[in-house]
Amino acid sequence: MRILLIGPTTPHRGGVAHFTSMLSNFLHQSHIVTTWGFAPLYPRWLFPGNTAADPSKQPLVCTVDLWLDGGNPFAWWRVFRQITPGQFDLIIWQWWTPYWMPLVYLLQRNARRARITTIAISHQLVEPDAAPWQRWLAQAMLQHADGVIFFGNTTTLLPNWHTPWRVASLPSFAAVVGDAIPDQTTARQRIGLPVDAQIVLCVGFVRPYKGIDTIINAMAVSSQPFLFLIAGEWWQARQPIEQLIRRHHLEARVIIHDHYIANEHIVDYLQAADLLVLPYRSGSVSGVATLAETVGLPMIASTVGDIGNQPGVIARVAPDNPAAWQVAIAGFFDKKIPRTAPITDTTWQRLLQAIEEVWHDCNA
């Protein structure tokens, strides 16, 4: 097929950019692919985090054929008008935030005029900390696509859904981790952690919906002497968390690495930890979970969305329940649950199969 893929790519930061880059590279193996990225991704006044490029010395690389100005809808209109009949067999666009509603509308209008099938890949219906009314808007915009791939089984929340769809697992982000896997002692020495401690990890952008305060409150009622490592760029104020740490006298047990974790260092954090925790208050799936699975790191996840059903999760715990999280973490260390051996990754092949099945449904 001749496929046009639209979405953020590296050198932007974050999971969606990594995903689009990896998807572009994978599709190139069996299809003719044109990739359109964004530069810049958002208007600077709107974006809450660091707008600098991914600082990784080993960034993901993909071929981007055209760059769209993410902050200029007039540029979208000019480019999408150039989509002509017979140019592509399929257009794939990403959905993860309502900011892109005008882009979706313009793209869909021109794709229909050119009689080109479109498939949306829904990373999440709305951002985890979004207002409730945005869910209705997200559903309305996804219905504009000819077909949809959902990550996480959110279709149960969408009544009267008639558009062809499939549910797919979020594919592995193993390409971010790479092949050089250090042992735990080496990994801890590289990032300045004690080699003989029990370490629980939370890694990635730090945002309120990720529930790190739940783990801190769990530590306050736990006799287990583990350390809690919070690693990643903060998109929320640090003061409330630091006050909570001081209130529970946990200054010696909570370690904060407040910076973006570059690709070449991700594996050190994953290998240094004994356990990854995902105490999310909301969400659909987690790219961090696919990273942990790559090195066999055990995970405890909350029961929201489909996060707790991702491979490698050994226990599911209700969000905002410190006592339950304390029990789950203590149980992990008491049982001395080992890492699992990485298995052959087929997740990208399964995603491609889902895309091709939806395309055939749309063109039956």
URGIWO-V211293 format. One record per residue. N is the residue number from 1. RES is the residue in one small letter. SS is DSSP state (H for helix, E for strand, L for the rest). Layout:
# URGIWO-V211293
n = [N;N]
res = [RES;RES]
ss = [SS;SS]
This chain:
# URGIWO-V211293
n = [1;2;3;4;5;6;7;8;9;10;11;12;13;14;15;16;17;18;19;20;21;22;23;24;25;26;27;28;29;30;31;32;33;34;35;36;37;38;39;40;41;42;43;44;45;46;47;48;49;50;51;52;53;54;55;56;57;58;59;60;61;62;63;64;65;66;67;68;69;70;71;72;73;74;75;76;77;78;79;80;81;82;83;84;85;86;87;88;89;90;91;92;93;94;95;96;97;98;99;100;101;102;103;104;105;106;107;108;109;110;111;112;113;114;115;116;117;118;119;120;121;122;123;124;125;126;127;128;129;130;131;132;133;134;135;136;137;138;139;140;141;142;143;144;145;146;147;148;149;150;151;152;153;154;155;156;157;158;159;160;161;162;163;164;165;166;167;168;169;170;171;172;173;174;175;176;177;178;179;180;181;182;183;184;185;186;187;188;189;190;191;192;193;194;195;196;197;198;199;200;201;202;203;204;205;206;207;208;209;210;211;212;213;214;215;216;217;218;219;220;221;222;223;224;225;226;227;228;229;230;231;232;233;234;235;236;237;238;239;240;241;242;243;244;245;246;247;248;249;250;251;252;253;254;255;256;257;258;259;260;261;262;263;264;265;266;267;268;269;270;271;272;273;274;275;276;277;278;279;280;281;282;283;284;285;286;287;288;289;290;291;292;293;294;295;296;297;298;299;300;301;302;303;304;305;306;307;308;309;310;311;312;313;314;315;316;317;318;319;320;321;322;323;324;325;326;327;328;329;330;331;332;333;334;335;336;337;338;339;340;341;342;343;344;345;346;347;348;349;350;351;352;353;354;355;356;357;358;359;360;361;362;363;364]
res = [m;r;i;l;l;i;g;p;t;t;p;h;r;g;g;v;a;h;f;t;s;m;l;s;n;f;l;h;q;s;h;i;v;t;t;w;g;f;a;p;l;y;p;r;w;l;f;p;g;n;t;a;a;d;p;s;k;q;p;l;v;c;t;v;d;l;w;l;d;g;g;n;p;f;a;w;w;r;v;f;r;q;i;t;p;g;q;f;d;l;i;i;w;q;w;w;t;p;y;w;m;p;l;v;y;l;l;q;r;n;a;r;r;a;r;i;t;t;i;a;i;s;h;q;l;v;e;p;d;a;a;p;w;q;r;w;l;a;q;a;m;l;q;h;a;d;g;v;i;f;f;g;n;t;t;t;l;l;p;n;w;h;t;p;w;r;v;a;s;l;p;s;f;a;a;v;v;g;d;a;i;p;d;q;t;t;a;r;q;r;i;g;l;p;v;d;a;q;i;v;l;c;v;g;f;v;r;p;y;k;g;i;d;t;i;i;n;a;m;a;v;s;s;q;p;f;l;f;l;i;a;g;e;w;w;q;a;r;q;p;i;e;q;l;i;r;r;h;h;l;e;a;r;v;i;i;h;d;h;y;i;a;n;e;h;i;v;d;y;l;q;a;a;d;l;l;v;l;p;y;r;s;g;s;v;s;g;v;a;t;l;a;e;t;v;g;l;p;m;i;a;s;t;v;g;d;i;g;n;q;p;g;v;i;a;r;v;a;p;d;n;p;a;a;w;q;v;a;i;a;g;f;f;d;k;k;i;p;r;t;a;p;i;t;d;t;t;w;q;r;l;l;q;a;i;e;e;v;w;h;d;c;n;a]
ss = [L;E;E;E;E;E;L;L;L;L;L;L;L;L;H;H;H;H;H;H;H;H;H;H;H;H;H;L;L;L;L;E;E;E;E;E;E;E;L;L;L;L;L;L;L;L;L;L;L;L;L;L;L;L;L;L;L;L;L;L;L;L;L;L;L;E;E;E;L;L;L;L;H;H;H;H;H;H;H;H;L;L;L;L;L;L;L;L;L;E;E;E;E;E;E;L;L;H;H;H;H;H;H;H;H;H;H;H;H;H;H;H;H;L;L;L;E;E;E;E;E;E;L;L;L;L;L;L;L;L;L;L;H;H;H;H;H;H;H;H;H;H;L;L;L;L;E;E;E;E;E;L;L;H;H;H;H;L;L;L;L;L;L;E;E;E;E;E;L;L;L;L;L;H;H;H;H;L;L;L;L;L;L;H;H;H;H;H;H;H;L;L;L;L;L;L;L;L;E;E;E;E;E;L;L;E;L;H;H;H;L;H;H;H;H;H;H;H;H;H;L;L;L;L;L;L;E;E;E;E;E;L;L;E;L;L;L;L;H;H;H;H;H;H;H;H;H;L;L;L;L;L;L;E;E;E;E;L;L;L;L;L;H;H;H;H;H;H;H;H;H;H;L;L;E;E;E;E;L;L;L;L;L;L;L;L;H;H;H;H;H;H;H;H;L;L;L;L;E;E;E;E;L;L;L;L;H;H;H;L;L;L;E;E;E;E;E;L;L;L;L;H;H;H;H;H;H;H;H;H;H;H;H;H;H;L;L;L;L;L;L;L;L;L;L;L;H;H;H;H;H;H;H;H;H;H;H;H;H;H;H;H;L;L]
